[in-house]
């Protein structure tokens, strides 16, 4: 009897250990669409994990495409606070 190895591709939500399966309906979404889905849900921990993986500039670039007004306000505030925290850490480490 031969054993076949199943090469299951790990979804990005699993790989980043996010709280929600943002790629549940599409196991291989475009990364910008994926980022937009994370921003639209406004869960801070997931946004931070996306920034860690994709970079702040790319996540911020996708913010302009958030269409839900409430999500846009919340995600915008979260991104500003994350950026302030990152800059403060950089300043502390430079000292």
Buried (B, 14 or more C-beta within 10 A) or exposed (E): EEEEEEEEEEBBBEEBEBEEEBBEEEBEBEBBEBBBBBBBBBBBEBBBBBBEBBEBEBBBEBBEEBEEEEBBEBBBEBBEEBBEEEEEEEEEEEE
